[in-house]
Amino acid sequence: MQLIQNSKSHLSALAFGDRSTHIDESVYDMRERLKFIVTGLIEYESLIDDKLFRHHSSLLTINGMKIAATASTPIRSKVGKTNKTTLIIPLSGEGELIVNGRALQWRASSKAVFLPNCGGSSESTNRSVLMVDLDPIRLEKVARTMLGVSPDSISLMNLDIPREIDLQVGRVSFEAVFRQLANLLDQFSLQPELLNQSGIDDTFYRNIAMMLCPNLFLDASTSTPNRKYARRLLDRVCQYIQAHLNQPINLTDLERVSCMSRRKLHYAFLKRYNCTPMQWVRAERLALVHNQLNRGIPGDKVTTIALDCGFNKPAAFADYYNTRFGEMPSATLARAQAR
C-alpha cells in the first residue's frame, strides 16, 4: 500500500487535548505514551525521515472507558493479539490494517475500523484519530436498553469480527458526531473532576452502538409511528406459523407473510417474545409435540409425532425437548401411556 506518497511531515490537530499535549519526536516515546490504550504493541516505525517524525496525544479515562486522541506523521506499526476491543475513528488521513490476512481500510469522513481481540500490522498517512477502548458487554447492554429488548435475549450485535464501519449513515455523519463529543471532552478537561459525572461515556457508547448496527436502530425507529399496524403484522405471522407447524417454515416465508424486512421481523420477535422468529417456531413445535405426547394414545411413537410436528432431525429434536421440558420425549410418552 502506497499511502505516504502525498503525505507531509506536519502534525495534525488532536480531536481533544491540544492545549496541554506533549509532542513526541521519536517512535519510542510514542510507544511508551500509547501503552495506556494500545496493548500488545510490538513495534512502531516512522515512514518518513526519523528527524521529521512527530506525534502527540491526549489520554482520558471516563468511568472505565479509555479514550485517546492521537496524531502523528506517517507510521507503520505491528500489534500482537490482545484481549481488548478497540474502535478507531479517523478525523484526518487514512490507513490500512492487515488483520488475520484481511485488509481493513480506514479514512476520514468514510470508514472507521472495529477491532475486537485481534492484532495485526498497519500503515497510515499523516493522521489524527480517536481510539476508544470498549467493553463489549457494556456495549451490548446499552444497545438492548436503547431498543427496549430484554437483557436475557440473544446477542443483538456481532462484536467478534474485525470490520470496517461506515462513518456516513444516510444523512448522519458520525464523524461530525464524534467531533462534537471530542469538543465536549475539551470543555470538561478544564474541570476534570466533572468528567465522570458528565455521562459523556454513555453518550459515546450509545452513538457507537448506532454506528455499528445502524439498520437495527433505523428499523426500530421507523416502525414506531405505526405500532398498532406492526402488532397486527406480527399477529399475522404468528397465526401463519401455528397453522403450518407440520410444514417446512423458513425466514423467507415469514418475511413474505409479514411484509417486513428480515431485520424488522427479527426485532419484532425480540421485542415481544425475547427470541428470534425461528426460535419461536421451534418453541411452538415443541409445545405441540408435548401436548400430543401427553395424550398417551396407545401405539403413538415419538419419532412419528416429532415428524408430524415439523421436526426432521430426531437427535436434535430430543435435545431441544429435553432442554425445554427437563426430560426426554420418550419419558413423557411412557408416563402418559401408563396412566
TORBA-372418 format. One record per residue: residue in three letters; z, x, y of N, C-alpha, C in turn. Coordinates in steps of 0.2 Angstrom, whole numbers, padded with zeros to 4 digits, always signed. Each point is the difference from the previous one (the first is absolute). Layout:
N
ALAZXYZXYZXY/...
This chain:
339
MET+0000+0004-0006+0000-0004+0006+0000+0004+0006/GLN-0005-0001+0005+0000+0004+0006+0003-0004+0006/LEU+0006+0000+0000+0003-0003+0005+0001+0003+0007/ILE+0000+0007+0000+0002+0004+0006-0006+0002+0004/GLN-0006-0002-0002-0005+0003+0004+0000-0002+0008/ASN+0002-0006+0001+0001-0002+0007+0007+0000+0003/SER+0005+0003-0004+0007+0000+0002+0001+0005+0006/LYS+0005-0002+0004+0002+0005+0005+0007+0002-0001/SER+0002+0005+0003+0007+0003-0001+0005-0003+0004/HIS-0002-0006+0004+0006-0003+0004+0004-0004-0004/LEU+0006-0002+0002+0005-0003-0003+0000-0007+0002/SER+0000-0005-0005+0000-0007+0002+0007-0002+0002/ALA+0000-0006+0004+0007-0003+0002+0003-0003-0007/LEU+0007+0000+0000+0003-0004-0005+0001-0007+0001/ALA+0000-0004-0005+0001-0007+0001+0007-0002+0003/PHE+0005+0004-0001+0006+0000+0004+0004+0007+0000/GLY+0004+0001+0005+0004+0006+0000-0003+0005+0003/ASP-0005-0001+0004-0004+0006+0004+0005+0003+0005/ARG+0005-0003+0002+0004+0002+0006+0004+0006-0003/SER+0002+0000-0006+0005+0004-0002-0002+0005-0006/THR-0007+0000-0001-0003+0003-0006+0001+0008+0001/HIS+0000+0003-0006-0001+0007+0000-0006+0002-0004/ILE-0004+0005+0003-0007+0002-0002+0001+0006-0005/ASP-0002-0001-0006-0001+0005-0005-0006+0004+0000/GLU+0000+0006+0000-0006+0005+0000-0001+0003-0006/SER+0003-0002-0006-0002+0002-0006+0001-0005-0005/VAL-0004+0000-0006+0000-0005-0005+0007+0001-0004/TYR+0003+0005+0000+0007+0001-0003+0005-0004+0004/ASP+0000+0000+0007+0004-0004+0004-0001-0007-0001/MET-0007-0002-0001-0001-0007-0001+0002-0003-0006/ARG+0000+0004-0006+0002-0001-0006+0008-0002+0000/GLU+0003+0005+0003+0008-0001+0000+0002-0006+0004/ARG-0004-0002+0005+0002-0006+0004-0002-0006-0003/LEU-0005+0000-0004-0002-0006-0004+0003-0002-0006/LYS+0005+0005-0002+0003-0001-0007+0004-0007+0001/PHE+0002-0002+0006+0003-0006+0001-0003-0006-0003/ILE-0007+0000+0000-0003-0006-0003-0005+0002-0005/VAL-0003+0006-0001-0005+0002-0004+0003+0005-0006/THR+0002-0003-0006+0003+0003-0005-0005+0003-0005/GLY+0001+0005-0004-0005+0002-0005-0005+0004+0003/LEU+0001+0002+0007-0005+0004+0003-0001+0007-0003/ILE-0006+0002-0002-0002+0006-0003-0002+0005+0006/GLU-0005-0002+0004-0002+0005+0005-0004-0004+0005/TYR+0000+0003+0006-0004-0002+0006-0005+0006+0002/GLU-0006-0001+0002-0004+0005+0002-0004-0002+0006/SER+0000+0004+0005-0004-0002+0006-0007+0001-0001/LEU-0004-0005+0002-0008+0000+0000-0003+0003+0006/ILE+0004+0002+0004-0003+0004+0006+0004+0007+0001/ASP-0002+0004+0004+0003+0006+0001+0008-0001+0001/ASP+0004+0004-0004+0007-0001+0000+0003+0000+0007/LYS-0003+0004+0004+0003+0001+0007-0001-0006+0004/LEU-0005-0004-0002-0001-0007+0003+0004-0006-0003/PHE+0003+0001-0005+0003-0005-0004+0006-0003+0005/ARG+0001-0006+0000+0005-0004+0003+0002-0006-0004/HIS+0007-0001+0001+0002-0007-0003+0006-0002+0003/HIS+0001-0006+0001+0007-0003+0003+0001-0007-0004/SER+0006-0002+0000+0002-0006-0003+0007-0002+0002/SER+0001-0007-0001+0006-0003+0002+0002-0004-0006/LEU+0007+0001-0002+0002-0003-0006+0006-0005+0001/LEU+0000-0006-0003+0005-0005+0001+0002-0003-0007/THR+0006-0002-0001+0003-0004-0005+0003-0006+0003/ILE-0003-0006-0002+0003-0007+0002+0002-0004-0006/ASN+0006-0001-0001+0003-0004-0005-0003+0002-0007/GLY-0001+0007-0001-0002+0003-0006-0008+0001+0000/MET-0003-0003+0004-0008+0001+0001-0001+0006+0004/LYS-0003+0005-0004-0002+0006+0003-0007-0001+0003/ILE-0001+0003+0006-0007-0001+0003-0001+0007+0005/ALA-0006+0002-0001-0002+0006+0004-0006-0001+0004/ALA+0000+0002+0006-0006+0001+0004-0002+0007+0000/THR-0006+0002-0003-0002+0007+0000-0007+0001+0002/ALA-0002+0005+0003-0006+0002+0002-0001+0007+0000/SER-0006+0002-0002-0002+0007-0001-0007+0002+0001/THR-0002+0006+0000-0007+0002+0000-0002+0000-0007/PRO-0006+0001-0002-0003-0001-0007+0004+0004-0005/ILE+0002-0003-0006+0004+0003-0005-0003-0002-0007/ARG+0002+0004-0005-0001-0002-0007+0007+0000-0003/SER+0002-0005-0004+0007+0001-0003-0001-0002-0008/LYS+0005+0002-0004+0001-0002-0006+0007-0003-0001/VAL+0001-0006-0004+0006-0003-0001+0001-0001-0007/GLY+0006+0002-0003+0001-0002-0007+0002-0007-0001/LYS+0000-0003-0006+0002-0007-0001+0007-0001+0002/THR+0001-0005+0004+0007-0002+0002+0002-0007-0002/ASN+0006-0002+0001+0002-0007-0002+0001-0004+0006/LYS-0004+0002+0006+0000-0004+0006-0006-0004+0001/THR+0001-0006+0004-0006-0004+0002-0001+0001+0007/THR-0006+0003+0002-0001+0001+0007-0007-0003+0002/LEU+0001-0003+0006-0006-0003+0004-0002+0005+0006/ILE-0006+0002+0000-0003+0004+0005-0004-0004+0005/ILE+0001-0001+0006-0003-0004+0005-0003+0005+0005/PRO-0007+0001+0000-0003+0005+0005-0001-0004+0007/LEU+0002+0004+0005-0001-0002+0007-0006+0004+0003/SER-0001+0005-0002-0006+0004+0002-0002+0005-0006/GLY-0007+0002+0000-0002+0004-0005-0002-0003-0007/GLU-0001+0004-0005-0002-0003-0006+0002+0005-0006/GLY+0000-0002-0006+0002+0005-0005-0002-0003-0007/GLU+0001+0004-0005-0002-0002-0007+0006+0003-0005/LEU+0002-0004-0004+0005+0002-0005-0003-0001-0007/ILE+0001+0005-0004-0002-0001-0007+0006-0001-0005/VAL+0000-0006-0002+0006-0002-0004-0002-0002-0007/ASN+0002+0003-0005-0002-0001-0007-0007+0000-0001/GLY-0004+0005+0003-0007+0000+0000-0004-0004+0004/ARG+0003-0005+0004-0003-0005+0004+0001+0002+0007/ALA-0006-0001+0004+0000+0002+0007+0003-0007+0004/LEU+0005+0001+0004+0002-0005+0005-0001+0002+0007/GLN-0004-0003+0004-0001+0002+0007+0004-0005+0005/TRP+0002+0004+0005+0004-0004+0005-0004+0002+0007/ARG+0000-0005+0005-0003+0001+0006+0003-0004+0005/ALA+0001+0002+0006+0003-0004+0005-0004-0006+0002/SER+0003-0006+0001-0003-0006+0001-0004-0003-0006/SER+0000+0003-0006-0003-0002-0006+0004-0001-0006/LYS+0003+0006-0002+0003+0000-0007+0007+0004+0001/ALA+0005-0003-0003+0006+0003-0002+0000+0002-0007/VAL+0005+0003-0003+0001+0002-0007+0007-0002-0002/PHE+0000-0003-0006+0007-0002-0003+0001+0005-0006/LEU+0005+0004-0001+0001+0005-0005+0007-0001-0003/PRO+0000-0004-0006+0006-0001-0004+0001+0006-0005/ASN+0005+0003+0000+0002+0005-0006-0006+0004-0002/CYS-0003+0004+0005-0006+0004-0002+0000+0006+0004/GLY-0004+0005-0002-0001+0006+0004-0008+0001+0000/GLY-0002+0005+0003-0007+0002+0001-0001+0005+0005/SER-0007+0001+0002-0002+0004+0005-0003-0003+0005/SER+0000+0002+0006-0003-0003+0006-0003+0005+0005/GLU-0004-0003+0004-0003+0004+0006+0000-0005+0006/SER+0001+0002+0006-0001-0004+0005-0002+0004+0006/THR-0003-0004+0005-0002+0002+0006+0006+0001+0005/ASN-0001+0001+0006+0005+0000+0005+0002-0008+0000/ARG+0007-0001-0001+0002-0007-0002+0007-0001+0003/SER+0001-0007+0001+0007-0002+0001+0001-0006-0004/VAL+0005+0000-0004+0002-0005-0005+0007-0003+0000/LEU+0001-0006-0002+0007-0002-0002+0000+0000-0008/MET+0006+0003-0002+0002+0000-0007+0006-0004-0001/VAL+0000-0005-0004+0006-0004-0001+0002+0000-0008/ASP+0006+0002-0001+0003+0001-0007+0002-0007-0002/LEU-0003-0003-0004+0002-0007-0002+0004-0001-0006/ASP+0004-0005+0000+0004-0003-0006-0004-0005-0003/PRO-0004+0001-0006-0004-0006-0003+0004-0006-0002/ILE+0006+0001-0002+0004-0006-0001+0002-0004+0006/ARG+0001+0003+0005+0001-0003+0007-0006-0004+0002/LEU-0006+0004+0000-0006-0003+0002-0002-0006-0004/GLU+0001+0000-0006-0001-0006-0005+0004-0006+0003/LYS+0006+0002+0001+0005-0005+0002-0002-0003+0007/VAL-0002+0004+0004-0002-0003+0007-0006-0004-0001/ALA-0005+0002-0004-0006-0005-0001+0002-0006-0003/ARG+0005+0000-0005+0002-0007-0003+0003-0004+0005/THR+0004+0003+0004+0004-0004+0006-0005-0003+0004/MET-0005+0004+0003-0005-0003+0004-0004-0006-0003/LEU-0001+0001-0006-0004-0005-0003+0004-0006-0003/GLY+0007+0000+0000+0004-0005-0002+0000+0000-0008/VAL-0001+0005-0003-0001+0001-0008+0007+0002-0002/SER+0002-0003-0006+0006+0002-0003+0000+0007-0002/PRO+0006+0004+0001+0001+0007-0001-0001+0001-0008/ASP+0000-0005-0004+0000+0001-0007-0007+0000-0003/SER-0005-0002+0004-0007-0001-0002-0003+0007-0001/ILE-0006+0000-0003-0004+0006-0002-0001+0003+0006/SER-0002+0007-0001-0002+0004+0006-0006-0003+0004/LEU+0001+0000+0007-0006-0002+0004-0004+0005+0002/MET+0002+0006+0000-0004+0006+0003-0001+0005-0005/ASN-0006+0003+0000-0001+0006-0004+0002+0006+0003/LEU+0006+0003-0001+0002+0006+0003+0000+0006-0004/ASP-0004+0000-0005+0000+0006-0005-0006+0004+0001/ILE-0005-0002+0003-0006+0003+0001-0002+0003+0006/PRO-0001+0006+0001-0003+0003+0006-0006-0003+0003/ARG-0001-0001+0006-0006-0004+0002-0001+0001+0008/GLU-0006-0002+0002-0001+0000+0007+0002-0007+0003/ILE+0002-0001+0006+0002-0006+0003-0004-0001+0006/ASP-0003-0006+0001-0003-0002+0006+0004+0000+0006/LEU-0001+0003+0005+0004-0001+0006-0002-0006+0005/GLN-0006-0002-0002-0003-0006+0004-0001-0006-0005/VAL+0004-0005+0001+0000-0006-0004-0002-0006+0004/GLY-0006-0002+0000-0003-0006+0004+0001+0003+0007/ARG+0003-0004+0004+0001+0002+0007+0006+0004+0002/VAL+0004+0002-0006+0006+0003+0001-0001+0008-0001/SER+0002+0004+0005+0000+0007+0000+0007+0002-0002/PHE+0001+0002-0006+0007+0003-0002+0001+0007+0003/GLU-0005+0003+0002+0001+0006+0004+0003-0001+0006/ALA-0002-0005+0004+0003-0002+0006+0007-0003-0001/VAL+0001-0003-0005+0007-0003-0002+0005+0006-0001/PHE-0002+0005-0003+0004+0006-0002+0001+0004+0007/ARG-0005+0000+0004+0001+0004+0006+0005-0003+0004/GLN+0000-0007+0001+0005-0004+0003+0007+0002-0002/LEU+0000+0000-0007+0007+0001-0003+0002+0007+0001/ALA-0004+0005+0000+0001+0007+0002+0003+0000+0007/ASN-0003-0004+0005+0002+0000+0007+0007-0002+0000/LEU+0002-0005-0004+0007-0003+0000+0005+0006-0003/LEU-0003+0004-0005+0005+0005-0002+0001+0005+0006/ASP-0005+0001+0004+0000+0005+0006+0006-0003+0004/GLN+0000-0007+0002+0004-0003+0004+0008+0001-0003/PHE+0000-0001-0006+0007+0000-0003+0003+0007-0001/SER-0005+0005+0000+0002+0007+0000+0004+0002+0006/LEU+0000-0004+0005+0004+0002+0006+0007-0002-0001/GLN+0001-0005-0005+0007-0002-0002+0000-0001-0007/PRO+0000+0006-0004-0001+0000-0007+0006-0004-0004/GLU+0005-0001+0003+0006-0004-0003-0002-0007-0001/LEU-0005-0003+0004-0003-0007-0001-0005+0000-0005/LEU-0003+0005-0003-0006+0000-0004+0002-0004-0006/ASN+0005+0001-0004+0002-0003-0006+0001-0008+0001/GLN+0002-0001+0006+0002-0008+0002-0007-0003+0002/SER-0005+0003+0001-0006-0003+0003-0004-0004-0005/GLY+0001+0001-0006-0004-0004-0005-0007+0003-0001/ILE-0002+0005+0004-0007+0002+0000-0002+0003-0007/ASP+0004+0002-0004-0002+0002-0007-0002-0006-0004/ASP+0003-0006+0001-0002-0006-0003-0007-0002+0002/THR-0001+0001+0007-0007-0002+0003-0005+0005-0003/PHE+0001+0006-0001-0004+0004-0004-0002-0002-0007/TYR+0005-0002-0004-0001-0002-0006-0004-0007-0001/ARG+0001-0004+0005-0003-0007+0000-0008+0002+0001/ASN-0001+0004+0005-0007+0001+0002-0004+0004-0006/ILE+0004+0005-0003-0003+0004-0005-0001-0005-0006/ALA+0004-0005-0002-0001-0005-0005-0007-0004+0001/MET-0001-0002+0007-0006-0004+0001-0006+0005+0000/MET+0001+0006+0002-0006+0005+0000-0002+0001-0008/LEU+0005+0001-0004-0002+0002-0007-0003-0006-0004/CYS+0002-0006+0002-0002-0006-0004-0002-0006+0005/PRO-0005+0002+0004-0002-0005+0006-0002-0007-0003/ASN-0004+0000-0006-0003-0006-0002+0006-0005-0002/LEU+0005+0003-0003+0006-0004-0002+0003-0004+0006/PHE+0001+0004+0005+0003-0003+0006-0005-0005+0004/LEU-0006+0002+0000-0005-0004+0003+0000-0007-0003/ASP-0001+0001-0007+0000-0006-0004+0006-0005+0001/ALA+0006+0003+0000+0006-0003+0001+0000-0004+0007/SER-0002+0004+0005+0000-0003+0007-0005-0006+0000/THR-0006+0001-0002-0005-0005+0001+0001-0006-0004/SER+0004+0000-0005+0002-0006-0004+0005-0004+0003/THR+0004+0003+0005+0006-0004+0002-0002-0006+0004/PRO-0005-0001+0004-0001-0006+0004-0002-0006-0005/ASN-0002+0001-0006-0002-0005-0004+0005+0000-0007/ARG+0006+0000+0001+0005+0001-0006-0001-0006-0004/LYS+0000-0007+0002-0001-0005-0004-0006+0000-0004/TYR-0006+0002+0003-0006+0000-0004+0001+0006-0005/ALA+0003+0005+0002+0000+0006-0005+0005-0002-0006/ARG+0005-0004+0001+0004-0003-0005-0004-0004-0005/ARG-0004-0004+0003-0004-0005-0004-0005+0004-0004/LEU-0003+0005+0003-0004+0005-0004+0003+0003-0006/LEU+0006+0002+0001+0004+0003-0005+0002-0005-0005/ASP+0002-0006+0002+0002-0005-0005-0007-0001-0005/ARG-0005+0000+0003-0007-0001-0003-0001+0005-0006/VAL+0002+0006+0002-0001+0006-0004+0005-0001-0006/CYS+0006-0002+0001+0005-0001-0005-0002-0005-0005/GLN-0002-0006+0003-0002-0005-0004-0006+0002-0005/TYR-0005+0004+0003-0005+0002-0004+0002+0005-0006/ILE+0005+0004+0002+0003+0005-0005+0003-0004-0006/GLN+0004-0005+0002+0004-0004-0005-0005-0004-0004/ALA-0006-0002+0002-0005-0004-0003-0004+0004-0005/HIS+0000+0007+0001-0004+0004-0004+0004+0006-0003/LEU+0006-0001-0002+0004+0005-0003-0003+0002-0007/ASN-0003-0004-0003-0003+0002-0007-0007+0003+0001/GLN-0002+0001+0006-0007+0003+0001+0001+0007+0004/PRO-0005+0004+0000+0000+0006+0003+0000-0001+0008/ILE+0005+0003+0003+0001-0001+0008+0000+0007+0003/ASN-0004+0001+0005+0000+0007+0003+0000-0001+0008/LEU+0001+0005+0004+0001+0000+0007-0006-0003+0003/THR-0006+0001-0002-0006-0003+0003+0000-0007-0001/ASP+0002-0003-0005+0001-0007-0001+0005-0003+0005/LEU+0005+0003+0001+0005-0002+0005-0002+0001+0007/GLU-0004+0005+0002-0002+0000+0006-0005-0005+0002/ARG-0004-0002-0005-0005-0005+0001+0003-0007+0001/VAL+0005-0001-0004+0004-0007+0000+0004+0000+0007/SER+0003+0005+0002+0004+0000+0006-0004+0001+0006/CYS-0006+0002+0000-0004+0002+0006+0004+0005+0004/MET+0004+0004-0003+0003+0006+0004-0002+0006-0002/SER+0001+0005+0004-0002+0007-0002+0005+0003-0005/ARG-0001+0005-0004+0005+0002-0005+0006+0002+0003/ARG+0000+0003+0006+0006+0002+0004+0004-0006+0002/LYS-0003-0005+0003+0004-0006+0002+0003-0003-0006/LEU-0004+0000-0006+0003-0004-0006+0006+0004-0002/HIS-0001+0007+0000+0006+0004-0003+0006-0001+0005/TYR-0001+0000+0006+0005-0001+0005+0004-0007-0001/ALA-0005-0005-0001+0003-0007-0001+0005-0001-0006/PHE-0002+0003-0005+0004+0000-0006+0006+0004+0001/LEU+0000+0006+0003+0006+0004+0001+0004-0004+0005/LYS-0002-0003+0005+0004-0004+0004+0004-0006-0003/ARG-0004-0003-0005+0003-0006-0003+0004+0001-0006/TYR-0003+0004-0004+0002+0001-0007+0003+0007-0001/ASN-0001+0005+0004+0003+0007-0001-0004+0003-0005/CYS-0006-0001-0001-0004+0003-0005-0007+0000+0001/THR-0004+0003-0003-0008+0000+0001-0003-0006-0004/PRO-0006-0002+0002-0003-0006-0003+0000+0001-0008/MET-0002+0006-0002-0001+0000-0008+0007+0001-0003/GLN+0005+0002+0003+0007+0000-0002+0002-0008-0001/TRP-0002-0004+0005+0002-0007+0000-0003-0003-0006/VAL-0007+0002-0001-0003-0003-0006+0003+0001-0006/ARG+0002+0007-0001+0004+0002-0006+0006-0004-0001/ALA+0004-0001+0006+0007-0003-0001-0001-0008-0002/GLU-0006-0003+0003-0001-0007-0002-0002+0000-0008/ARG-0004+0005-0002-0002+0000-0007+0006+0001-0005/LEU+0005+0004+0002+0006+0002-0004+0004-0007+0000/ALA+0001-0003+0006+0004-0007+0000-0003-0005-0005/LEU-0007+0000+0000-0003-0005-0004+0001+0002-0008/VAL-0001+0006-0001+0001+0003-0007+0007-0002-0002/HIS+0005+0001+0004+0007-0001-0001+0002-0007-0002/ASN-0003-0005+0004+0000-0007-0001-0002-0002-0007/GLN-0006+0003-0002-0003-0002-0006+0003+0003-0006/LEU+0003+0006+0001+0004+0003-0006+0006-0004-0001/ASN+0003-0003+0005+0006-0004+0000-0001-0006-0003/ARG-0006-0003-0001-0001-0006-0003+0002+0001-0008/GLY-0001+0006-0002+0002+0001-0007-0004-0004-0005/ILE-0006-0001+0001-0005-0004-0005-0001+0004-0006/PRO+0001-0003-0006-0001+0004-0006-0008+0002+0000/GLY-0001+0006-0003-0006+0003+0000-0003+0004+0006/ASP+0004-0001+0006-0002+0003+0006+0000+0008-0001/LYS-0004+0004+0003+0000+0007-0001+0000+0003+0007/VAL+0004+0005+0001+0000+0003+0007-0006+0003+0002/THR-0004+0003-0004-0007+0003+0002-0004-0006+0002/THR-0001-0005-0003-0004-0006+0001+0002-0003+0007/ILE+0006-0001+0001+0003-0003+0006-0002+0005+0006/ALA+0001+0006-0001-0001+0005+0006-0007+0000+0002/LEU-0005+0000-0005-0007+0000+0001-0002-0006+0003/ASP+0003-0006-0002-0002-0006+0004+0003-0001+0007/CYS+0005+0004+0001+0002+0000+0007-0003+0006+0005/GLY-0005+0003-0003-0003+0005+0004+0001+0008-0001/PHE+0005+0001-0005+0002+0007-0001-0005+0003-0006/ASN-0004+0005+0001-0004+0002-0005+0002+0007-0003/LYS+0006+0002+0002+0002+0007-0002+0007-0002-0003/PRO+0001-0001-0006+0006-0002-0003+0006+0005+0002/ALA-0001+0007-0001+0005+0005+0001+0003-0001+0008/ALA-0005+0000+0004+0002+0000+0007+0003-0007+0002/PHE-0002-0005-0003+0003-0007+0001+0008+0000-0003/ALA+0001+0003-0006+0007+0001-0002+0004+0003+0005/ASP-0002+0006+0003+0004+0004+0004+0001-0005+0006/TYR-0005-0003+0003+0001-0004+0006+0005-0006-0001/TYR+0000-0003-0006+0004-0005-0002+0007+0002-0001/ASN+0001+0006-0003+0007+0003-0001+0003+0001+0006/THR-0004+0003+0005+0003+0002+0007+0002-0006+0003/ARG-0004-0006+0000+0001-0006+0004+0006-0004-0003/PHE+0000+0000-0007+0005-0005-0003+0006+0003-0004/GLY-0001+0007-0001+0006+0004-0003+0000+0000-0008/GLU-0006-0003-0002-0001+0000-0008-0007+0000-0001/MET-0002+0002-0007-0006+0000-0002-0003-0008-0001/PRO-0006-0001+0001-0002-0007-0001+0001-0003-0007/SER+0000+0005-0005+0001-0002-0007+0007-0003-0001/ALA+0005+0003+0004+0007-0002+0000+0000-0007+0003/THR-0003-0001+0005+0000-0007+0003-0003-0005-0004/LEU-0005+0001-0003-0003-0005-0005+0004-0001-0006/ALA+0003+0005-0003+0004-0001-0006+0006-0004+0002/ARG+0003+0001+0005+0006-0004+0002-0002-0007+0001/ALA-0005-0001+0003-0003-0007+0002-0001-0004-0007/GLN-0004+0004-0004-0002-0003-0007+0006-0001-0004/ALA+0006+0003+0001+0006-0001-0004+0004-0005+0002/ARG-0001-0003+0006+0004-0006+0002-0001-0006-0004/
